[in-house]
Amino acid sequence: MTSIFDSEQRDLFGKVKGYVHGIGDRILRTPERSLDEAYRAALAIASIESEHFNGGKIPNEAASCNGYVNAVFRVDFERNLAIAKIRLTEFKASTFVLGSLSPHHLTKLKFADEVLAKYSTSTPQNSSSALVPISKTAKEPLGSTNRDFEESATVKNGLLPRSLGRTFHKIKDDLNPNSEQELIRKFRRSRNQTIIAVRFISLLIIIPLLTQHISKSFIVSPIVERMVGQNQAQIFLNPEMKEEAFKELKSFEESLKFESLTTSSPALSEEVRENLVKRKAAELAEAYRQKSKDAISNVFADLIAVGAFSLTLLMSQKEIAVLKSFMDSLVYGLSDSAKAFIIILISDIFVGFHSPHGWEVLLEGLSSHLGIAANHSMISVFIATVPVVLDTMFKYWIFRSLSRMSPSTVATLKEMNE
């Protein structure tokens, strides 16, 4: 009984041993087996080329002379091409691990690579800098950039944790045989995107400023000077200017009186004092006449600058798309605490507790620039309504959009506010 059990145990052990040896032999022969299958598939493709296409490249369906190729040849070609690519990738990976490569392998490998090189979308070069031509990168559609950031947003809003998704994508990219080429293409795309975005932002700032300054100096001001110069009686553009001039003139008279009382020099006669006051009044009249002319010129020059700004936007639709993608990349690259900090900073500046003082200074400066009398009642109404509306819209955006795009940012924002 014991001998029968021992014999069955030895037979089972022998079967397991043989099975393990078979698996080991199969693994060790993986490079040769994969290369043989890739070589046979390449021979089949070369046979189709020589028999039906005079040894030339098999055309794509879209490029064939009749709009299609023979269905049988197309099926065989696509099947053998897929087998050759898969087995060649398997051969390279197994050779890298097992390290078994012989001159016989090199001959088959060279033939398979030559056949597959005809149908590869891009041919690898020896130099990494030549992997992606710059001209092709520069002409890539802008939608590809938007698609990259949409994929980033999808990863952020998925059901799985973002770190897990990034890990899977990293493993997938590392196993991709064209990963180096894709990395260089993404780098060049990002660099071109940054250059275009920075240049467009600079143009949006420089063009209106230059247009306003040049149009005011060489076009608007001469016209206003000629029109207003005929009416010398018009000095003040609004009552506020007149009040400011009177305050300055009164301050000058009081300073003359103060100097005569505090200095040991002889007191000024009434006639001398009156002449000094007249001279000061003439200076103030000329200064405020020029200030009124500048205010009128500012109105028309600003309108021209707004027109130039709008024209720039209308003629730069592609740059706007690039700028949007660039801003998306910046926002997605920030941490949750940085996003919350920027949101709190912007909200406190425009709708915060101290924002009414800033709005008041801004509106009074705008009124002075355009030569309009600052109506404090209207300014108070503006401050009481506009920041409140902005605050409501801001909170609604956080509730509807930001909470869906980045819940962690909303949580950080609440903690920082508290």
C-alpha positions as CSV (number, residue, x, y, z in Angstrom):
1,M,0.0,0.0,0.0
2,T,2.8,2.4,0.9
3,S,4.7,1.5,-2.3
4,I,1.7,2.3,-4.4
5,F,1.2,5.7,-2.7
6,D,4.9,6.4,-3.1
7,S,4.8,5.6,-6.8
8,E,1.7,7.8,-7.3
9,Q,3.5,10.6,-5.4
10,R,6.6,10.2,-7.6
11,D,4.5,10.2,-10.8
12,L,2.7,13.4,-9.6
13,F,6.0,15.0,-8.7
14,G,7.4,14.0,-12.1
15,K,4.3,15.6,-13.9
16,V,4.6,18.8,-11.9
17,K,8.4,18.9,-12.6
18,G,7.8,18.3,-16.3
19,Y,5.2,21.0,-16.4
20,V,7.4,23.5,-14.6
21,H,10.3,22.7,-17.0
22,G,8.0,23.2,-19.9
23,I,6.9,26.6,-18.7
24,G,10.5,27.5,-18.1
25,D,11.6,26.4,-21.5
26,R,8.7,28.3,-23.1
27,I,9.7,31.5,-21.2
28,L,13.3,31.1,-22.2
29,R,12.3,30.6,-25.8
30,T,10.0,33.7,-25.8
31,P,12.4,35.9,-27.7
32,E,13.1,33.4,-30.4
33,R,9.4,32.4,-30.7
34,S,8.2,36.0,-30.8
35,L,10.8,37.0,-33.4
36,D,9.9,33.9,-35.6
37,E,6.2,34.9,-35.6
38,A,7.0,38.6,-36.3
39,Y,9.4,37.4,-39.1
40,R,6.7,35.2,-40.6
41,A,4.2,38.0,-40.5
42,A,6.7,40.4,-42.2
43,L,7.3,37.8,-44.9
44,A,3.6,37.5,-45.5
45,I,3.3,41.3,-45.9
46,A,6.3,41.3,-48.2
47,S,4.7,38.6,-50.2
48,I,1.5,40.6,-50.7
49,E,3.6,43.6,-51.7
50,S,5.6,41.7,-54.3
51,E,2.6,39.8,-55.8
52,H,0.0,42.5,-56.0
53,F,1.7,45.9,-55.6
54,N,4.9,45.4,-57.5
55,G,7.0,45.3,-54.4
56,G,5.8,48.7,-53.3
57,K,4.0,49.9,-50.1
58,I,0.4,48.7,-49.7
59,P,-1.7,51.9,-49.9
60,N,-4.2,52.9,-47.2
61,E,-7.9,52.7,-47.9
62,A,-8.2,56.5,-48.2
63,A,-5.2,56.6,-50.6
64,S,-6.0,53.8,-52.9
65,C,-6.7,54.6,-56.5
66,N,-10.2,53.1,-56.5
67,G,-11.1,54.3,-53.0
68,Y,-10.5,50.8,-51.6
69,V,-8.2,47.7,-52.0
70,N,-9.1,44.1,-52.3
71,A,-10.9,43.0,-49.1
72,V,-8.9,39.7,-48.9
73,F,-5.5,41.4,-49.2
74,R,-6.6,44.1,-46.8
75,V,-7.7,41.6,-44.1
76,D,-4.5,39.6,-44.5
77,F,-2.3,42.7,-44.5
78,E,-3.9,44.2,-41.3
79,R,-3.8,40.9,-39.5
80,N,-0.1,40.3,-40.3
81,L,0.8,43.9,-39.5
82,A,-0.8,43.6,-36.1
83,I,0.9,40.3,-35.4
84,A,4.3,41.7,-36.5
85,K,4.0,44.7,-34.2
86,I,2.8,42.8,-31.2
87,R,5.4,40.0,-31.5
88,L,8.2,42.5,-32.2
89,T,7.3,44.4,-29.1
90,E,7.2,41.1,-27.1
91,F,10.6,40.2,-28.6
92,K,12.2,43.5,-27.5
93,A,10.8,43.3,-24.0
94,S,11.8,39.6,-23.5
95,T,15.2,40.3,-24.9
96,F,15.7,43.1,-22.5
97,V,14.8,40.9,-19.6
98,L,16.4,37.6,-20.6
99,G,19.3,39.1,-22.6
100,S,19.5,36.4,-25.3
101,L,20.4,37.9,-28.7
102,S,22.3,36.3,-31.5
103,P,23.4,37.3,-35.1
104,H,20.6,35.1,-36.4
105,H,18.1,37.2,-34.4
106,L,19.6,40.4,-35.8
107,T,19.0,39.3,-39.4
108,K,15.3,38.5,-38.8
109,L,14.9,41.6,-36.7
110,K,16.3,43.9,-39.4
111,F,14.0,42.4,-42.0
112,A,10.9,42.8,-39.7
113,D,11.9,46.4,-38.8
114,E,12.3,47.3,-42.5
115,V,8.9,46.0,-43.4
116,L,7.2,47.7,-40.4
117,A,9.0,51.0,-41.0
118,K,7.0,51.5,-44.2
119,Y,3.7,51.5,-42.2
120,S,4.7,53.2,-39.0
121,T,3.2,56.7,-38.4
122,S,6.6,58.1,-37.3
123,T,10.1,56.8,-37.8
124,P,12.3,56.9,-34.7
125,Q,15.6,58.7,-35.2
126,N,18.9,58.3,-33.4
127,S,18.7,61.7,-31.8
128,S,15.9,62.5,-29.3
129,S,15.8,66.1,-30.6
130,A,14.8,64.8,-34.0
131,L,11.9,62.7,-32.9
132,V,9.2,65.3,-33.5
133,P,9.7,68.0,-36.2
134,I,9.1,71.4,-35.0
135,S,7.1,72.4,-38.0
136,K,4.6,69.6,-37.3
137,T,4.4,70.5,-33.7
138,A,3.7,74.2,-34.4
139,K,0.9,73.3,-36.8
140,E,-0.9,70.9,-34.4
141,P,-4.6,71.8,-33.9
142,L,-5.4,73.7,-30.9
143,G,-8.0,71.2,-30.0
144,S,-5.3,68.7,-29.0
145,T,-4.2,71.1,-26.2
146,N,-7.8,71.5,-25.0
147,R,-8.2,67.7,-25.1
148,D,-5.2,67.2,-22.8
149,F,-6.6,69.5,-20.2
150,E,-10.1,68.0,-20.5
151,E,-8.5,64.6,-19.8
152,S,-6.8,66.2,-16.8
153,A,-10.2,67.5,-15.6
154,T,-11.7,64.1,-16.1
155,V,-9.1,62.4,-14.0
156,K,-9.7,65.0,-11.3
157,N,-13.5,64.5,-11.3
158,G,-13.5,60.7,-11.6
159,L,-14.8,58.2,-9.2
160,L,-11.3,56.8,-8.4
161,P,-8.7,58.8,-6.5
162,R,-6.6,61.1,-8.6
163,S,-3.3,59.6,-7.5
164,L,-4.5,56.1,-8.6
165,G,-5.4,57.4,-12.0
166,R,-2.1,59.2,-12.4
167,T,-0.3,55.9,-11.4
168,F,-2.1,53.9,-14.1
169,H,-1.4,56.6,-16.7
170,K,2.2,56.7,-15.7
171,I,2.6,52.9,-16.1
172,K,0.8,53.1,-19.4
173,D,3.1,55.8,-20.7
174,D,6.2,54.0,-19.5
175,L,5.2,50.8,-21.4
176,N,4.4,52.8,-24.5
177,P,7.2,52.3,-27.1
178,N,6.7,55.8,-28.3
179,S,6.7,57.4,-24.9
180,E,9.8,59.4,-25.5
181,Q,8.4,60.8,-28.7
182,E,5.1,61.7,-27.0
183,L,7.0,63.4,-24.2
184,I,9.0,65.6,-26.5
185,R,5.8,66.4,-28.5
186,K,4.0,67.4,-25.3
187,F,7.0,69.5,-24.2
188,R,7.2,71.4,-27.5
189,R,3.4,71.9,-27.5
190,S,3.5,73.3,-23.9
191,R,6.4,75.5,-24.8
192,N,4.7,76.9,-27.9
193,Q,1.5,77.3,-25.9
194,T,3.3,79.3,-23.2
195,I,5.0,81.6,-25.7
196,I,1.7,82.3,-27.5
197,A,-0.2,82.9,-24.3
198,V,2.4,85.3,-22.8
199,R,2.7,87.1,-26.1
200,F,-1.0,87.5,-26.4
201,I,-1.4,88.8,-22.9
202,S,1.4,91.3,-23.6
203,L,-0.4,92.5,-26.7
204,L,-3.7,92.8,-24.9
205,I,-2.0,95.2,-22.5
206,I,0.3,97.1,-24.8
207,I,-2.0,97.6,-27.8
208,P,-4.7,99.6,-25.9
209,L,-2.2,101.7,-24.0
210,L,-0.2,102.6,-27.1
211,T,-3.4,103.2,-29.1
212,Q,-4.7,105.5,-26.4
213,H,-1.4,107.5,-26.0
214,I,-0.7,107.8,-29.7
215,S,-4.3,108.7,-30.7
216,K,-4.5,111.3,-27.9
217,S,-1.2,112.9,-28.7
218,F,-1.4,113.0,-32.5
219,I,-5.1,112.9,-33.4
220,V,-7.5,113.7,-30.7
221,S,-5.6,116.5,-28.8
222,P,-5.0,118.7,-31.9
223,I,-8.6,118.5,-32.9
224,V,-9.8,119.3,-29.4
225,E,-7.2,122.1,-29.2
226,R,-8.6,123.7,-32.3
227,M,-12.2,123.4,-31.4
228,V,-11.9,124.4,-27.7
229,G,-9.3,127.0,-28.4
230,Q,-11.9,129.2,-30.2
231,N,-13.8,129.4,-26.9
232,Q,-11.4,131.0,-24.4
233,A,-14.2,131.7,-21.9
234,Q,-14.7,127.9,-21.3
235,I,-12.2,127.2,-18.4
236,F,-13.9,124.6,-16.2
237,L,-15.5,121.5,-17.5
238,N,-17.6,120.8,-14.4
239,P,-18.3,122.5,-11.1
240,E,-15.8,120.4,-9.2
241,M,-12.9,121.9,-11.2
242,K,-14.2,125.4,-10.3
243,E,-14.3,124.5,-6.6
244,E,-10.8,123.1,-6.7
245,A,-9.5,126.3,-8.4
246,F,-11.2,128.5,-5.9
247,K,-9.7,126.5,-3.0
248,E,-6.2,126.8,-4.5
249,L,-6.6,130.6,-5.0
250,K,-8.0,131.1,-1.5
251,S,-5.1,129.0,-0.1
252,F,-2.6,131.2,-2.0
253,E,-4.2,134.4,-0.6
254,E,-4.0,133.0,3.0
255,S,-0.4,132.0,2.5
256,L,0.5,135.5,1.4
257,K,-1.2,136.9,4.5
258,F,0.5,134.4,6.8
259,E,3.9,135.2,5.4
260,S,3.4,138.9,5.9
261,L,2.4,138.4,9.5
262,T,5.2,135.9,10.4
263,T,8.2,137.5,8.7
264,S,10.1,140.6,9.6
265,S,10.0,141.9,6.0
266,P,7.9,144.9,5.1
267,A,4.2,144.2,4.7
268,L,3.0,143.9,1.1
269,S,0.9,146.7,-0.2
270,E,-2.7,146.0,-1.3
271,E,-1.7,146.7,-4.9
272,V,1.2,144.2,-4.9
273,R,-0.9,141.6,-3.2
274,E,-3.6,142.0,-5.8
275,N,-1.1,141.6,-8.6
276,L,0.2,138.4,-7.1
277,V,-3.3,137.1,-6.8
278,K,-4.1,138.0,-10.4
279,R,-1.0,136.3,-11.6
280,K,-1.9,133.1,-9.6
281,A,-5.5,133.2,-11.0
282,A,-4.2,133.4,-14.5
283,E,-2.0,130.4,-13.9
284,L,-4.9,128.5,-12.4
285,A,-7.1,129.3,-15.3
286,E,-4.6,128.1,-17.9
287,A,-3.9,124.9,-15.9
288,Y,-7.6,124.1,-15.6
289,R,-8.3,125.0,-19.2
290,Q,-5.6,122.5,-20.2
291,K,-7.0,119.9,-17.7
292,S,-10.5,120.3,-19.4
293,K,-9.0,119.7,-22.8
294,D,-7.2,116.6,-21.6
295,A,-10.4,115.2,-20.1
296,I,-12.2,115.7,-23.4
297,S,-9.3,114.1,-25.3
298,N,-9.3,111.2,-22.8
299,V,-12.9,110.3,-23.7
300,F,-12.3,109.9,-27.4
301,A,-8.8,108.3,-27.0
302,D,-10.3,105.8,-24.6
303,L,-13.0,104.9,-27.1
304,I,-10.4,104.4,-29.8
305,A,-8.4,102.2,-27.3
306,V,-11.5,100.1,-26.5
307,G,-12.1,99.7,-30.3
308,A,-8.5,98.5,-30.8
309,F,-8.8,96.1,-27.8
310,S,-12.1,94.7,-29.3
311,L,-10.6,94.3,-32.7
312,T,-7.6,92.5,-31.3
313,L,-9.9,90.0,-29.6
314,L,-12.0,89.5,-32.7
315,M,-8.8,88.8,-34.8
316,S,-7.2,86.4,-32.2
317,Q,-9.7,83.6,-31.8
318,K,-6.9,81.0,-31.9
319,E,-4.8,82.9,-29.4
320,I,-7.8,83.1,-27.1
321,A,-8.2,79.3,-27.2
322,V,-4.5,78.9,-26.5
323,L,-4.7,81.4,-23.6
324,K,-7.7,79.5,-22.2
325,S,-5.8,76.2,-22.3
326,F,-2.7,77.9,-20.7
327,M,-4.8,79.3,-17.9
328,D,-6.4,75.9,-17.4
329,S,-3.0,74.3,-17.1
330,L,-2.0,76.9,-14.5
331,V,-5.1,76.4,-12.5
332,Y,-5.0,72.6,-12.6
333,G,-1.3,72.8,-11.6
334,L,-2.0,74.7,-8.4
335,S,-2.5,72.9,-5.1
336,D,-5.9,73.1,-3.3
337,S,-4.5,75.5,-0.7
338,A,-3.1,77.8,-3.4
339,K,-6.4,77.8,-5.2
340,A,-8.3,78.6,-2.0
341,F,-5.8,81.4,-1.2
342,I,-6.2,83.1,-4.6
343,I,-10.0,82.8,-4.4
344,I,-10.1,84.4,-1.0
345,L,-7.6,87.2,-2.1
346,I,-9.7,88.1,-5.2
347,S,-13.0,88.0,-3.3
348,D,-11.7,90.2,-0.4
349,I,-10.4,92.7,-2.9
350,F,-13.6,93.2,-4.9
351,V,-16.4,92.2,-2.5
352,G,-14.7,92.1,0.9
353,F,-15.2,94.3,4.0
354,H,-12.7,97.0,2.9
355,S,-13.7,96.8,-0.8
356,P,-16.1,99.9,-0.7
357,H,-13.1,102.2,-0.1
358,G,-11.3,100.8,-3.1
359,W,-14.4,101.1,-5.3
360,E,-14.8,104.7,-4.2
361,V,-11.2,105.6,-5.1
362,L,-11.5,103.8,-8.4
363,L,-14.8,105.5,-9.4
364,E,-13.5,109.0,-8.4
365,G,-10.3,108.5,-10.3
366,L,-12.3,107.4,-13.4
367,S,-14.5,110.5,-13.1
368,S,-11.5,112.8,-12.9
369,H,-9.9,111.1,-15.9
370,L,-13.0,111.6,-18.0
371,G,-13.7,115.1,-16.7
372,I,-17.0,114.1,-15.1
373,A,-18.1,115.5,-11.8
374,A,-18.0,112.8,-9.2
375,N,-21.6,112.2,-8.0
376,H,-21.2,110.8,-4.5
377,S,-24.8,109.6,-4.3
378,M,-24.4,107.5,-7.5
379,I,-21.1,106.2,-6.2
380,S,-22.8,105.1,-2.9
381,V,-25.6,103.4,-4.8
382,F,-23.0,101.6,-7.0
383,I,-21.0,100.5,-4.0
384,A,-24.2,99.3,-2.3
385,T,-25.3,97.1,-5.2
386,V,-22.5,96.0,-7.5
387,P,-20.3,94.3,-4.9
388,V,-23.3,92.5,-3.4
389,V,-24.3,91.2,-6.9
390,L,-20.7,90.1,-7.5
391,D,-20.5,88.4,-4.1
392,T,-23.8,86.5,-4.9
393,M,-22.5,85.4,-8.3
394,F,-19.2,84.4,-6.8
395,K,-20.9,82.2,-4.1
396,Y,-23.2,80.7,-6.7
397,W,-20.2,79.8,-8.9
398,I,-18.5,78.1,-5.9
399,F,-21.7,76.1,-5.2
400,R,-22.5,75.0,-8.8
401,S,-19.1,74.7,-10.5
402,L,-16.2,74.7,-8.1
403,S,-17.7,72.1,-5.8
404,R,-18.1,69.8,-8.7
405,M,-14.6,70.4,-10.3
406,S,-12.6,70.5,-7.1
407,P,-14.4,69.5,-3.9
408,S,-11.1,69.5,-1.9
409,T,-10.6,73.2,-2.9
410,V,-14.0,74.0,-1.5
411,A,-13.3,72.2,1.7
412,T,-9.9,74.0,2.0
413,L,-11.7,77.3,1.3
414,K,-14.2,76.7,4.1
415,E,-11.5,75.9,6.5
416,M,-9.5,79.0,5.7
417,N,-12.6,81.2,5.9
418,E,-13.4,79.8,9.3
